[in-house]
Amino acid sequence: MPSLRLHHALLIISAMLVITGIAMTFSTTVVAAASYGDPFKEVYKEIGALSVGIFAAIVVAKARIERWLPFVTLLTTIGIAAIFVAKFFGPDINGANRWLPLGSALRVQPSEFVRVILPVYVALYLSERDEAVKAGKDINKIPLLFIIPATIGVIISPDLEGAILMALVGMIPLILAGLNWRLVTSMGIVGVAGTIAGLFFTGRAYRLERIKEWIGGGEEPITSQVMQGMMAINRGGLFGVGPGAGQSQWGRVPNRDTDFIYAVIGEEYGVVGALIIIALFVGLLVIGYKLWKGHPTPFGRYAGLALAIGISLQAFINMASVVGVIPVTGLTLPLISTGGSSKVAVLCALGLLYRLCTQWDSQNEMLPVPTPLTSIAEESDV
C-alpha cells in the first residue's frame, strides 16, 4: 500500500509554498520594470534569500540542536538585543525601525529570526527540565525573561501584530508543558492592556482606522486596500484569470507583494488556488500535532508544535485580514510574500521540523495514503 512518511509530507508542503512564492514574486513585480529598469530585480533578491534559506535549513536539519541549549540561549539573547538595536539605531522605513542594515543594499529584520529561535529556546529549556515539568514544578520564570523583552522590543518597533505573535509562539511550549493558569490569566490581562496601549501609542491613526474600516466606518485609503483586495479575489472566480494575467500587480492592490499577496493568488488562481494555500498550512499544523502526540523526545514535542503553530497562525491571520474576517494586521504570508528575512527564518524553522519529522518517522508507522484500490479492498474485507 502506498505510504507517506511525515518528513516527505513536510517536503511536499515546503516545496509547494516555495514554488508559489517564486511564482507570485514574478506576478507582483511587474511595476519594478518602471521603477528599477529591471523587472527581475525583486525576483533575483527573493531567489537569493531562498537560496540562503534552503542552505540554512539543510544545516539546521543536520544539527543536533537538542544538545545546544547554551548556544541557542546565546542566539536568543543576541536576537532580542538586535531588535532593540534596530529600534534605536536602525533606519526608519515607513515609520518603523525594524531593520538592521548590512551593507548598502541588504537589510535584516531581527524579529523574524527571534520569532523562530524563541520557541526553540523555550522548548530546549523545558526538555532539559522534563522531570520537573512532569512533577508540576513552577519553572516558567526564566523563559519569561526572554519572552517579555522580545515582545516589548517588537511593540516599540512598532509592530503590534508581530508582538502579539511573538508572545504567542514563545508561550506555546510553556502552555503545552502545563504553565500555571493564573500566570496565563495575568499575562493575558497584561497583553490586552498592552494591545490597547499599542493601538493608541504606536501608529495610533492608521491602526484605529483599520479597526474602523473593519466594522464599516473607515475612510480612504485603508478602505480601498481591503476593497481592492476583495475585488481582485472576485475577479479570479473559481479558477482564476491565469498566472500573471491579473490587474493587481499594476498597482490596483496596495502592498500586493507583502500584506495582500493572498488577494493576488485569489485573482490569478481563483478560489481553488486560494483553498490550496489554506490546505498547505493546515497540513503543516497536522504535522505539528503529530509531532506533539508522537515524537520520542520532549524537545521534539514542544518545538514541533510551537513552530508549526507559529508559521501557520501567521498565515491564517494574513489570509483572514485580506478577506475581511479580521482587521488588516500587516503580517505577511510565510514563504509567499516578499521579504528575505522572513523567508530565511521560516526555512530554518522548516529545517528543524524536517529533523523532528525524520525522528518521528523512525519511531512511528508510516502514514497511510488511501487509494481507490485500497478502499475497495478494505470494503471487500468487511
C-alpha positions in Angstrom: 0.0 0.0 0.0 1.4 3.4 -0.9 2.5 5.4 2.1 3.8 8.8 3.0 6.4 9.5 5.7 6.0 12.6 7.8 9.2 14.2 6.5 8.1 13.6 2.9 4.8 15.4 3.6 6.7 18.3 5.1 9.0 18.4 2.0 6.0 18.5 -0.3 4.3 21.3 1.6 7.5 23.3 1.8 8.3 22.9 -1.9 4.8 24.0 -2.9 5.0 27.1 -0.7 8.4 28.0 -2.1 7.3 27.5 -5.7 4.2 29.5 -5.1 6.3 32.3 -3.5 8.6 32.5 -6.6 5.6 32.5 -9.0 3.9 35.3 -7.0 7.1 37.3 -7.0 7.1 37.2 -10.8 3.5 38.3 -10.8 3.7 41.1 -8.3 6.9 42.8 -9.5 5.9 43.9 -13.0 5.9 47.6 -11.8 9.6 47.1 -10.9 10.4 47.4 -14.6 9.4 51.1 -14.5 10.9 51.6 -11.0 14.3 50.0 -11.5 14.6 49.3 -15.2 14.9 45.6 -14.4 11.7 43.7 -14.0 13.6 40.8 -12.4 15.4 42.7 -9.7 13.0 41.7 -6.9 12.9 38.1 -8.3 16.7 37.9 -8.0 16.5 39.2 -4.4 13.9 36.7 -3.4 15.7 33.7 -5.1 18.9 34.8 -3.3 17.1 34.8 0.0 15.5 31.4 -0.8 19.0 30.0 -1.6 20.4 31.2 1.7 17.3 29.9 3.5 17.5 26.5 1.9 21.2 26.2 2.8 20.5 27.3 6.3 17.6 24.8 6.5 19.9 21.9 5.5 22.4 22.9 8.1 19.7 23.1 10.8 18.3 19.8 9.7 21.6 18.1 10.3 22.5 19.9 13.5 21.8 18.2 16.9 20.1 21.4 18.3 18.6 19.4 21.2 22.1 19.4 22.7 22.8 23.1 22.2 20.9 24.9 24.9 23.8 27.3 25.8 24.3 28.2 22.1 20.6 28.6 21.5 20.3 30.8 24.6 23.1 33.0 23.3 21.5 33.3 19.9 18.2 34.2 21.5 19.8 36.9 23.6 21.7 38.3 20.6 18.5 38.3 18.6 16.5 40.2 21.3 19.3 42.7 21.7 19.3 43.2 17.9 15.6 44.1 18.0 16.4 47.0 20.3 19.4 48.0 18.3 17.3 48.2 15.2 14.7 50.2 17.1 17.1 52.9 18.3 19.9 52.8 15.7 18.3 51.3 12.6 16.8 53.2 9.6 13.2 54.5 9.7 11.3 52.8 7.0 7.6 53.9 6.6 7.5 54.9 10.3 9.0 51.7 11.6 12.5 50.8 12.9 12.7 47.0 12.5 15.7 46.5 10.3 19.5 46.4 10.6 21.5 47.4 7.6 24.2 45.0 6.4 25.9 47.0 3.7 24.3 49.4 1.3 21.7 47.1 -0.2 21.0 44.5 2.4 18.8 44.8 5.5 17.9 42.1 8.1 14.8 42.1 10.3 15.9 40.5 13.6 12.4 39.9 14.9 11.7 37.4 12.1 14.6 35.2 13.4 13.7 35.7 17.1 10.2 34.5 16.3 11.7 31.2 15.3 14.6 30.9 17.8 12.5 31.9 20.9 10.1 28.9 20.9 13.1 26.6 20.2 14.9 28.1 23.3 11.8 27.6 25.5 11.4 24.1 24.2 15.0 23.2 24.9 14.8 24.8 28.4 11.7 22.7 29.2 13.2 19.5 27.8 16.3 19.9 29.9 14.0 20.0 33.0 11.5 17.4 31.9 11.3 15.7 35.3 10.5 19.0 36.9 7.8 19.6 34.3 6.3 16.2 35.0 6.4 16.9 38.7 4.4 20.0 38.2 7.1 22.4 39.4 6.9 26.1 38.5 9.9 26.6 36.1 8.3 29.3 34.0 10.2 32.3 35.2 13.4 32.0 33.2 11.7 31.7 29.8 9.6 34.7 30.6 12.8 36.7 31.0 13.2 36.2 27.2 9.6 36.3 26.1 8.7 39.6 27.7 11.6 41.7 26.4 11.3 40.2 22.9 7.6 41.2 22.9 8.3 44.6 24.2 11.1 45.2 21.6 8.7 44.3 18.8 5.9 46.5 20.2 8.1 49.6 20.3 9.5 48.9 16.8 6.5 49.5 16.3 4.9 46.2 15.2 1.9 45.4 17.4 0.7 42.4 15.5 4.2 41.0 15.3 4.5 41.5 19.1 1.3 39.5 19.7 2.6 36.7 17.5 6.0 36.8 19.2 4.4 36.4 22.7 2.1 33.5 21.5 4.9 31.4 19.9 7.1 31.9 22.9 4.3 30.9 25.3 3.1 27.9 23.4 5.8 25.5 24.8 5.0 26.7 28.3 1.3 26.2 27.8 2.0 22.7 26.4 4.1 22.0 29.5 1.3 23.0 31.8 2.0 26.6 32.6 0.3 27.9 35.7 -3.1 29.1 34.5 -3.1 32.0 37.0 0.1 33.2 35.3 -1.6 32.7 31.9 -4.6 34.8 33.0 -2.4 37.5 34.4 -0.3 37.7 31.2 -3.5 37.7 29.2 -4.7 40.7 31.1 -1.4 42.5 30.6 -1.4 41.5 26.9 -4.9 43.0 26.4 -3.8 46.2 28.2 -0.6 46.3 26.1 -2.6 45.9 22.9 -4.9 48.7 23.8 -1.9 50.9 24.7 -0.3 49.9 21.4 -3.4 51.0 19.5 -3.1 54.5 21.0 0.6 55.0 21.1 2.2 53.0 18.2 0.9 54.3 14.9 -2.5 55.2 16.5 -4.1 56.8 13.5 -3.7 54.0 11.0 -4.4 51.2 13.5 -7.6 52.7 14.7 -8.6 53.4 11.1 -8.1 49.7 10.3 -10.4 48.7 13.0 -13.0 51.4 12.0 -12.8 50.1 8.4 -13.3 46.5 9.6 -16.5 47.4 11.4 -17.7 49.5 8.5 -16.8 53.1 9.4 -13.4 53.6 7.8 -12.3 56.0 5.2 -9.9 56.0 2.3 -7.2 54.9 1.7 -7.4 52.0 4.2 -10.8 51.0 2.9 -9.5 50.9 -0.7 -6.8 48.5 0.4 -9.3 46.0 1.6 -11.9 46.6 -1.1 -9.4 46.3 -3.9 -8.1 43.1 -2.4 -11.7 41.7 -2.3 -12.3 42.9 -5.8 -9.2 41.1 -7.0 -10.4 37.8 -5.4 -13.8 38.3 -7.0 -12.2 38.8 -10.5 -10.5 35.5 -10.0 -13.7 33.5 -9.7 -13.3 29.7 -9.3 -10.1 29.0 -11.3 -8.6 32.5 -11.7 -7.5 34.6 -14.6 -4.2 32.8 -15.0 -0.6 33.4 -13.9 0.5 37.0 -14.4 -2.8 38.0 -16.1 -4.3 39.8 -13.1 -4.7 43.5 -12.6 -3.3 43.6 -9.1 0.3 43.8 -10.0 -0.3 47.1 -11.8 -1.0 48.9 -8.5 -4.7 48.0 -8.2 -4.0 46.3 -4.8 -1.7 48.2 -2.3 1.0 46.1 -0.8 0.3 43.4 -3.4 3.7 41.7 -2.8 3.6 41.6 1.0 0.4 42.0 3.2 -2.1 41.5 0.3 -0.4 38.8 -1.8 -3.2 36.4 -1.0 -5.5 38.7 -3.0 -3.3 38.3 -6.0 -3.3 34.5 -5.5 -7.1 34.6 -5.5 -7.2 36.7 -8.6 -4.7 34.6 -10.6 -5.6 31.1 -9.3 -9.1 31.6 -8.2 -10.9 30.1 -5.2 -9.3 26.7 -5.9 -5.8 28.2 -5.7 -6.6 30.1 -2.5 -8.0 27.0 -0.9 -4.9 25.0 -1.8 -2.8 27.6 0.1 -5.0 27.2 3.1 -4.7 23.4 2.9 -0.9 23.6 2.8 -0.8 25.5 6.1 -3.5 23.2 7.6 -1.2 20.3 6.6 1.7 22.0 8.4 -0.5 22.2 11.5 -1.3 18.5 11.2 2.4 17.7 11.1 3.0 19.8 14.2 0.2 18.0 16.0 1.6 14.6 15.1 5.0 15.6 16.4 3.3 16.7 19.7 1.5 13.4 20.1 4.2 11.0 18.9 7.7 12.5 19.0 10.1 10.4 21.2 11.6 13.5 22.9 10.1 16.3 25.0 12.0 18.9 22.8 10.5 17.4 19.6 7.0 17.6 21.1 7.3 21.2 22.3 9.3 22.7 19.4 7.5 20.8 16.7 4.0 22.0 17.6 5.2 25.5 18.6 7.0 26.1 15.2 4.1 24.7 13.2 1.6 26.8 15.0 3.8 29.9 14.7 4.1 29.6 10.9 0.5 28.6 10.3 -1.0 31.1 12.6 0.8 34.0 10.9 -0.5 32.6 7.5 -4.1 32.3 8.8 -4.0 35.8 10.3 -2.7 37.2 7.0 -5.3 35.5 4.9 -8.2 36.3 7.3 -7.3 40.0 7.2 -7.2 40.0 3.3 -10.7 38.6 3.1 -12.0 40.9 5.8 -12.6 38.4 8.6 -10.3 40.4 10.9 -8.8 43.9 10.7 -5.8 44.4 8.5 -2.7 43.3 10.5 0.4 43.9 8.4 1.6 40.3 8.9 2.9 38.7 5.7 2.2 35.3 4.2 5.1 33.0 5.1 7.3 31.9 2.2 5.0 33.6 -0.3 5.1 37.3 0.5 8.4 39.1 -0.5 10.9 39.6 2.3 14.3 37.9 2.7 14.5 37.8 6.5 11.1 36.1 6.8 12.0 33.5 4.1 15.3 32.6 5.7 13.8 32.4 9.2 10.8 30.3 8.1 13.1 27.9 6.1 15.3 27.5 9.2 12.2 26.6 11.2 11.2 24.1 8.4 14.7 22.6 8.5 14.3 21.9 12.2 10.8 20.5 11.7 12.3 18.2 9.0 14.8 16.8 11.5 12.0 16.3 14.0 9.8 14.6 11.4 12.6 12.1 10.5 12.9 11.3 14.2 9.1 10.8 14.4 9.2 8.5 11.3 11.9 6.3 12.9 9.6 5.8 15.9 6.2 5.5 14.3 4.5 3.7 11.5 4.2 5.4 8.1 1.1 7.5 7.4 -1.3 5.5 5.1 -2.4 7.2 2.0 -5.7 5.7 0.9 -6.2 4.9 -2.8 -9.3 3.7 -4.7 -7.8 0.2 -4.8 -7.1 0.0 -1.1 -10.5 1.4 -0.3 -12.2 -1.3 -2.4 -10.0 -4.0 -0.7 -11.0 -2.8 2.7 -14.7 -2.8 1.9 -14.4 -6.3 0.5 -12.8 -7.5 3.7 -15.8 -6.2 5.6 
